Amino acid sequence: MTITLQEIAAAAENKSFVETATVWRERRVYVNLVGANRSFAGDRNLKVYYDGRRWVFDGYKGTMSRDFADSFAAFRAEYSPVRI
C-alpha cells in the first residue's frame, strides 16, 4: 500500500506542532510549524518538507523564536528529518 502526499500532509497537519501542511506540485509536502515569528531570521529561513522519500529540513540558520524552536524540536523528535 502506497501512501499519497495528500495523506502525508493530512497526517502531519494533525500534529499539535504543525500549523499547515501543503502539497506542492505533487512532488513535496511543505510544513509550516506553530509559533513562527517573521521577525526572527531562523523562523523565516527554515524550510521543512517531505520530498517523496523522507522528511528534510533546509536553511537552519539564524535565531529562532522560542515557540518556533519548541515546534521544530517536537517535529525533529517525531519525524527525524535529514538536514540538507
C-alpha positions as MATLAB code, in Angstrom:
seq = 'MTITLQEIAAAAENKSFVETATVWRERRVYVNLVGANRSFAGDRNLKVYYDGRRWVFDGYKGTMSRDFADSFAAFRAEYSPVRI';
ca = [
       0.000    0.000    0.000;
       1.419    3.343   -1.066;
       0.679    6.449    0.959;
      -0.108    9.536   -1.098;
       1.278   13.000   -0.495;
      -2.214   14.160    0.475;
      -2.359   11.501    3.197;
       1.095   12.500    4.456;
       0.016   16.163    4.533;
      -3.187   15.288    6.416;
      -1.267   13.210    8.970;
       1.287   15.983    9.503;
      -1.420   18.621    9.864;
      -2.975   16.657   12.739;
       0.161   17.167   14.857;
      -0.038   19.897   17.500;
       3.253   21.481   16.384;
       2.251   21.829   12.696;
       0.322   24.904   11.572;
      -0.236   23.838    7.947;
       0.921   21.117    5.566;
       0.586   21.779    1.847;
       1.227   19.560   -1.182;
       3.357   21.401   -3.742;
       3.194   20.329   -7.418;
       2.531   16.705   -6.458;
       6.238   16.405   -5.529;
       6.602   17.681   -1.979;
       4.704   18.359    1.214;
       5.757   21.649    2.818;
       5.080   22.143    6.521;
       4.672   25.410    8.448;
       5.314   24.997   12.154;
       3.411   26.594   15.021;
       4.908   29.704   16.593;
       6.607   31.193   13.534;
       7.547   34.827   14.080;
       8.696   36.512   10.865;
      10.880   38.962   12.797;
      13.291   36.091   13.631;
      15.678   35.063   10.837;
      15.643   31.415   11.948;
      11.851   31.285   11.649;
      11.971   32.802    8.141;
      14.825   30.681    6.778;
      13.810   27.177    7.859;
      12.131   25.013    5.218;
      10.626   21.696    6.300;
       9.262   19.316    3.676;
       8.677   15.723    2.630;
      10.357   15.025   -0.729;
       8.641   11.759   -1.595;
      11.121    9.557    0.285;
      11.959   11.281    3.557;
      11.441   14.382    5.709;
      14.009   17.111    5.067;
      14.883   20.473    6.592;
      16.955   23.205    4.984;
      18.034   26.737    5.869;
      18.729   26.010    9.526;
      20.388   29.340   10.345;
      19.628   32.399   12.397;
      17.934   32.923   15.735;
      14.591   31.182   16.236;
      11.742   32.337   18.433;
      11.147   30.138   21.481;
       7.749   28.826   20.334;
       9.054   28.023   16.864;
      12.155   26.304   18.270;
       9.908   24.181   20.501;
       7.745   23.217   17.497;
      10.825   22.336   15.463;
      12.238   20.235   18.308;
       8.945   18.331   18.519;
       8.962   17.844   14.727;
      12.533   16.517   14.799;
      11.681   14.107   17.618;
       8.645   12.784   15.739;
       9.970   12.536   12.168;
      13.804   12.583   12.381;
      14.266   14.729    9.257;
      17.523   14.824    7.274;
      19.412   18.115    7.039;
      20.357   19.256    3.549;
];
